[in-house]
Each structure stands twice: as C-alpha cells, then as structure tokens.
Amino acid sequence: MKDKELITEIQNMRMCLGVLRDNIRSHDEIAGEYAGDVMSFMTNILSRISKERVDK
C-alpha cells in the first residue's frame, strides 16, 4: 500500500470513528473517552507519516 493510500485510509477511519465516538459517548462516557484516545493515536500516526514524507 502506498503512503498516500495509507494516509487516506487512516483519515477515513478517523472520520468514521469521530461520528461513532459521539454516538458512543451519548451511551457511555468512558467508552467515548477511549474512542477519543484512539482518534488521538490516529492523528499521531498521520503526523508521523507526514513528517517522514517531508524528511525524505
């Protein structure tokens, strides 16, 4: 998988998780927080991939 495809896939998953997080949070606050943490991990991954592409 190329970097661009990987970035697009992670961005799409992060966007879907954002919608799910809001729905989850309305039922269970702690589970919603965990979903937010996963979104943060995805953001960090995207940042690292972008940084590596710039450094090359």
ZAFIKOL-50375 format. One record per residue: residue in one letter; residue number from 1; x, y, z of N, C-alpha, C, O, CB in turn. Coordinates in Angstrom, 2 decimals. Atoms other than C-alpha are relative to their C-alpha. Glycine has a CB too. Layout:
BEGIN
<A, NUM, <X, Y, Z>, <X, Y, Z>, <X, Y, Z>, <X, Y, Z>, <X, Y, Z>>
...
This chain:
BEGIN
<M, 1, <0.85, -1.19, 0.00>, <0.00, 0.00, 0.00>, <0.89, 1.24, 0.00>, <1.83, 1.35, 0.79>, <-0.97, 0.00, 1.23>>
<K, 2, <-0.77, -1.23, 0.10>, <1.36, 3.38, -0.97>, <-0.33, 0.93, 1.16>, <-1.40, 0.83, 1.76>, <-0.26, 0.70, -1.34>>
<D, 3, <0.20, -0.94, -1.10>, <1.77, 6.16, 1.59>, <-1.30, 0.78, -0.14>, <-2.04, 0.95, 0.83>, <1.17, 0.96, 0.07>>
<K, 4, <1.19, -0.82, 0.21>, <-0.99, 8.23, 0.03>, <-1.28, -0.80, 0.28>, <-2.22, -0.29, 0.88>, <-0.03, 0.55, -1.44>>
<E, 5, <1.16, 0.86, -0.27>, <-3.44, 5.30, 0.15>, <-0.15, -0.26, 1.49>, <-1.26, -0.26, 2.02>, <0.15, -1.33, -0.76>>
<L, 6, <0.02, 0.23, -1.44>, <-2.48, 4.59, 3.75>, <-0.53, 1.22, 0.75>, <-1.36, 1.09, 1.65>, <1.40, -0.36, 0.50>>
<I, 7, <0.46, -1.24, -0.63>, <-2.99, 8.21, 4.75>, <-1.50, 0.18, -0.20>, <-2.22, 0.52, 0.73>, <0.77, 1.22, -0.56>>
<T, 8, <1.43, -0.14, 0.30>, <-6.38, 8.31, 3.03>, <-0.82, -0.98, 0.83>, <-1.86, -0.62, 1.37>, <-0.28, -0.22, -1.49>>
<E, 9, <0.72, 1.02, -0.78>, <-7.45, 5.07, 4.73>, <-0.08, 0.38, 1.48>, <-1.14, 0.26, 2.09>, <0.69, -1.38, -0.15>>
<I, 10, <0.00, -0.40, -1.41>, <-6.43, 6.30, 8.19>, <-0.89, 1.21, 0.22>, <-1.61, 1.27, 1.21>, <1.44, 0.30, 0.48>>
<Q, 11, <0.86, -1.18, -0.12>, <-8.15, 9.65, 7.61>, <-1.47, -0.40, -0.04>, <-2.29, 0.13, 0.72>, <0.30, 1.02, -1.11>>
<N, 12, <1.38, 0.46, 0.08>, <-11.35, 7.87, 6.60>, <-0.43, -0.72, 1.27>, <-1.54, -0.50, 1.77>, <-0.18, -0.93, -1.20>>
<M, 13, <0.32, 0.71, -1.25>, <-11.22, 5.57, 9.64>, <-0.17, 0.99, 1.15>, <-1.07, 0.84, 1.98>, <1.10, -1.03, 0.33>>
<R, 14, <0.07, -1.00, -1.07>, <-10.59, 8.56, 11.90>, <-1.30, 0.79, -0.07>, <-1.91, 1.09, 0.96>, <1.21, 0.96, -0.08>>
<M, 15, <1.24, -0.74, 0.18>, <-13.55, 10.44, 10.44>, <-1.21, -0.84, 0.45>, <-2.10, -0.34, 1.14>, <-0.16, 0.43, -1.48>>
<C, 16, <1.09, 0.90, -0.42>, <-15.86, 7.43, 10.93>, <-0.01, -0.17, 1.51>, <-1.06, -0.18, 2.14>, <0.14, -1.39, -0.69>>
<L, 17, <-0.09, 0.15, -1.45>, <-14.60, 6.98, 14.47>, <-0.49, 1.24, 0.72>, <-1.06, 1.15, 1.80>, <1.44, -0.30, 0.41>>
<G, 18, <0.49, -1.24, -0.60>, <-15.37, 10.63, 15.19>, <-1.51, -0.01, 0.14>, <-2.05, 0.42, 1.16>, <0.44, 1.20, -0.82>>
<V, 19, <1.46, 0.09, -0.05>, <-19.04, 10.05, 14.35>, <-0.41, -1.05, 1.03>, <-1.31, -0.82, 1.83>, <-0.57, -0.36, -1.40>>
<L, 20, <0.31, 1.05, -0.97>, <-19.08, 6.81, 16.33>, <0.26, 0.45, 1.43>, <-0.50, 0.13, 2.34>, <0.82, -1.25, -0.31>>
<R, 21, <-0.35, -0.49, -1.34>, <-17.39, 8.50, 19.29>, <-1.14, 0.80, 0.60>, <-1.48, 0.63, 1.78>, <1.27, 0.85, -0.06>>
<D, 22, <1.11, -0.81, -0.51>, <-20.24, 10.97, 19.60>, <-1.19, -0.88, 0.38>, <-1.84, -0.65, 1.40>, <-0.42, 1.03, -1.05>>
<N, 23, <1.10, 0.92, -0.32>, <-22.80, 8.17, 19.47>, <0.31, -0.85, 1.23>, <-0.55, -1.08, 2.07>, <-0.30, -0.91, -1.19>>
<I, 24, <-0.41, 0.82, -1.15>, <-20.84, 6.03, 21.93>, <-0.07, 0.82, 1.28>, <-0.57, 0.36, 2.30>, <1.44, -0.56, -0.20>>
<R, 25, <-0.06, -0.86, -1.18>, <-20.36, 8.94, 24.32>, <-1.40, 0.26, 0.57>, <-1.56, 0.42, 1.78>, <0.68, 1.32, -0.34>>
<S, 26, <1.36, -0.25, -0.48>, <-24.12, 9.50, 24.49>, <-0.53, -1.18, 0.83>, <-1.46, -1.02, 1.61>, <-0.94, 0.28, -1.18>>
<H, 27, <0.42, 1.19, -0.76>, <-24.47, 5.96, 25.89>, <0.95, -0.33, 1.15>, <0.52, -0.81, 2.21>, <-0.10, -1.21, -0.93>>
<D, 28, <-1.00, 0.37, -1.01>, <-21.23, 5.52, 27.84>, <1.16, 0.99, -0.08>, <1.94, 0.96, -1.04>, <0.51, -1.47, -0.22>>
<E, 29, <-1.01, -1.07, 0.00>, <-18.95, 8.44, 28.74>, <1.43, -0.55, -0.07>, <2.26, -0.03, -0.82>, <-0.16, 0.86, 1.26>>
<I, 30, <-1.36, 0.55, -0.03>, <-15.86, 6.29, 29.46>, <0.36, -0.62, -1.35>, <1.47, -0.41, -1.84>, <0.14, -1.06, 1.13>>
<A, 31, <-0.26, 0.59, 1.32>, <-16.16, 4.33, 26.20>, <0.22, 1.10, -1.04>, <1.06, 0.95, -1.93>, <-1.18, -0.92, -0.43>>
<G, 32, <-0.20, -1.13, 0.89>, <-16.47, 7.65, 24.38>, <1.38, 0.61, 0.15>, <1.99, 1.03, -0.83>, <-1.05, 1.05, 0.25>>
<E, 33, <-1.36, -0.50, -0.24>, <-13.23, 8.80, 26.01>, <1.03, -0.90, -0.65>, <2.00, -0.42, -1.24>, <0.28, 0.11, 1.52>>
<Y, 34, <-0.92, 0.94, 0.65>, <-11.48, 5.64, 24.81>, <0.01, 0.20, -1.51>, <1.07, 0.17, -2.14>, <-0.38, -1.46, 0.34>>
<A, 35, <0.09, -0.25, 1.43>, <-12.73, 6.30, 21.28>, <0.77, 1.29, -0.36>, <1.44, 1.35, -1.39>, <-1.48, 0.11, -0.45>>
<G, 36, <-0.76, -1.24, 0.20>, <-11.30, 9.82, 21.57>, <1.49, -0.24, 0.06>, <2.26, 0.36, -0.70>, <-0.39, 1.04, 1.03>>
<D, 37, <-1.42, 0.34, -0.10>, <-7.96, 8.36, 22.64>, <0.48, -0.68, -1.27>, <1.58, -0.40, -1.75>, <0.25, -0.91, 1.22>>
<V, 38, <-0.37, 0.69, 1.25>, <-7.93, 6.10, 19.57>, <0.12, 1.03, -1.13>, <1.01, 0.92, -1.97>, <-1.04, -1.10, -0.37>>
<M, 39, <-0.09, -1.06, 1.01>, <-8.61, 9.17, 17.41>, <1.32, 0.76, 0.15>, <1.93, 1.14, -0.85>, <-1.20, 0.97, 0.12>>
<S, 40, <-1.27, -0.68, -0.24>, <-5.59, 10.84, 19.03>, <1.16, -0.82, -0.54>, <2.09, -0.28, -1.14>, <0.19, 0.28, 1.50>>
<F, 41, <-1.05, 0.87, 0.52>, <-3.43, 7.82, 18.19>, <0.05, 0.10, -1.53>, <1.13, 0.17, -2.11>, <-0.23, -1.46, 0.44>>
<M, 42, <0.06, -0.10, 1.46>, <-4.60, 8.01, 14.57>, <0.58, 1.33, -0.48>, <1.29, 1.37, -1.48>, <-1.45, -0.16, -0.50>>
<T, 43, <-0.53, -1.31, 0.35>, <-3.78, 11.72, 14.45>, <1.52, -0.02, 0.11>, <2.21, 0.53, -0.75>, <-0.60, 1.09, 0.91>>
<N, 44, <-1.45, 0.10, -0.16>, <-0.29, 10.98, 15.78>, <0.64, -0.81, -1.11>, <1.71, -0.45, -1.60>, <0.34, -0.62, 1.35>>
<I, 45, <-0.51, 0.82, 1.10>, <0.22, 8.26, 13.17>, <0.05, 0.83, -1.28>, <1.05, 0.80, -2.00>, <-0.87, -1.26, -0.19>>
<L, 46, <0.02, -0.84, 1.21>, <-0.83, 10.65, 10.40>, <1.09, 1.05, 0.04>, <1.72, 1.33, -0.98>, <-1.37, 0.67, -0.15>>
<S, 47, <-1.05, -1.01, -0.14>, <1.54, 13.30, 11.74>, <1.38, -0.59, -0.27>, <2.20, 0.02, -0.95>, <-0.04, 0.62, 1.40>>
<R, 48, <-1.31, 0.64, 0.20>, <4.46, 10.87, 11.80>, <0.22, -0.36, -1.46>, <1.31, -0.18, -1.99>, <0.12, -1.26, 0.87>>
<I, 49, <-0.12, 0.35, 1.41>, <3.75, 9.64, 8.27>, <0.29, 1.26, -0.82>, <1.16, 1.25, -1.69>, <-1.29, -0.69, -0.52>>
<S, 50, <-0.21, -1.25, 0.72>, <3.53, 13.23, 7.02>, <1.40, 0.53, 0.22>, <2.05, 1.00, -0.71>, <-1.04, 1.04, 0.42>>
<K, 51, <-1.35, -0.48, -0.34>, <6.75, 14.17, 8.82>, <1.05, -0.81, -0.74>, <2.00, -0.25, -1.27>, <0.25, -0.07, 1.51>>
<E, 52, <-0.97, 0.85, 0.70>, <8.61, 11.19, 7.35>, <0.02, 0.30, -1.49>, <1.08, 0.28, -2.12>, <-0.33, -1.48, 0.22>>
<R, 53, <0.05, -0.31, 1.43>, <7.42, 12.10, 3.85>, <0.72, 1.31, -0.28>, <1.37, 1.45, -1.31>, <-1.45, 0.09, -0.48>>
<V, 54, <-0.67, -1.30, 0.17>, <8.70, 15.67, 4.32>, <1.50, -0.16, 0.17>, <2.28, 0.47, -0.54>, <-0.55, 1.04, 1.00>>
<D, 55, <-1.42, 0.20, -0.27>, <12.03, 14.45, 5.71>, <0.73, -0.72, -1.13>, <1.95, -0.60, -1.25>, <0.15, -0.79, 1.28>>
<K, 56, <-0.65, 0.77, 1.09>, <12.68, 12.22, 2.66>, <0.53, 0.86, -1.07>, <1.10, 0.36, -2.04>, <-0.93, -0.99, -0.60>>
